[in-house]
Amino acid sequence: MDGNTKNNEKIISHKYYRITLMVIFFCAVVLTYFLPQKSNTAKAERKFPVMGTFAHTVVYGSPELAAQAAAAIRDIFFKVEKTCNIFDPESELSRLNASASVKPFKCSPLLWSMFNSARRAYDTSGGAFDVSARPLMLLWGFYRKRGDTLPARAEIDKARTGVGLNKVIFDDKNRTVRFSQPGMSIDMGGIAKGAAVQLAAEKISSMGIRDGVIDLGGNMYCLGASPRSGKYYIIGVRDPLAHNRVCARLAMRDQAVATSGNYERYVSINGHHYTHIMNPETGMPVEDMLSVTVICGDAGKADFLSTSVFINGAAFAERICKTNPDTGIFIVRRNPDDRSRTETRKFGNLKILAEK
């Protein structure tokens, strides 16, 4: 990697940092963060940058337990970052990308668990959620700006030959990964944050924490009940076309939530806005879908399902909710008959308190 590439990546990463700040504030705002704490507990609140975004955690318990739980969350987030950061050449995933086309790469238990989650997501989504889509992301300029020209169809088709988790060779006995052809590479960005939140929620639950909120760049888990009402946490879903307001308020308890939106990360080419969420089958960014919010009992699942529904659409969302009774999905998309208008679709187990 040359010096200019490193500088470009730093500039783009800094840009995403600023975008993420807006996403956290507007996309899924937990309205109970600043509620009064329970009289018999202490509140440990932490905010810190990690994984290219910001974490905001609030846990309730005895003073010692709450502090220990907050520290455990932080440790988990930084461990996942150290494992999966593709911008760090020394991370485990970067080392895998650099060598797996030559020989099998033996994964740590953490990275292997990420791959197992990614494999389930790939199968569940019918290949729409694919952590091997990184060659397409590189081509479209989501890591380094490509300029004001669209990729040619021949370029897209060439990049697609290196895409497909079914082309990755997994050895479950030895926990190794091997690429079946050169040019393949992995980006866990669509699943790592949700997985980290789920690991953190399970960890602090095992420590005895019953109430709190874990927020990693809009990927959240709400434990227990709202400290104020004793019932639900309330989140606001950001209006994808009006970033300073919400389009719905949803209630949740002992659940995770994740939102994928076309505003989160994008490139502009010839004045046109292209979302970073790619359809691996076409090699093109998804059009007309604006945001997908998923609520369910597992943060990792919510994370990959929000991307999968973004790509596969409303029919897939309906099918997922029928087979997963704990799941609710809220979609905002352009009206297919009039693209200047938007419409919402709602599926499954959603408790909607208000809608725009």
Buried (B, 14 or more C-beta within 10 A) or exposed (E): EEEEEEEBBEEBEEEBEEBBBBBBBBBBBBEBEEBEBBEEBBBBBBEEEBBBBBBBBBBBBEEEBBBBBBEBBBEBBBBBBBBBBBBBEEBBBBEBBEBBBEEBBEBEEBBBBBBBBBBBBBEBBEBBBBBBBBBBBBBBBBBEBBEEEBBEEEBBEBBBEBBBBEEBEBEEEEBBBBBEEEBBBBBBBBBBBBBBBBBBBBBBBEBEBBBBBBBBBBBBBBBBBBBBEEEBBBBBBBBBBEBEEBBBBBBBBBBBBBBBBBBBBBBEBEEEEBBBBBBBBEBBBBEEBBBBBBBBBBBBBBBBBBBBBBBBBBEBBBEBBEEBEEBBBBBBBBEEEEEEEBBBBBBBBBBBEEEE
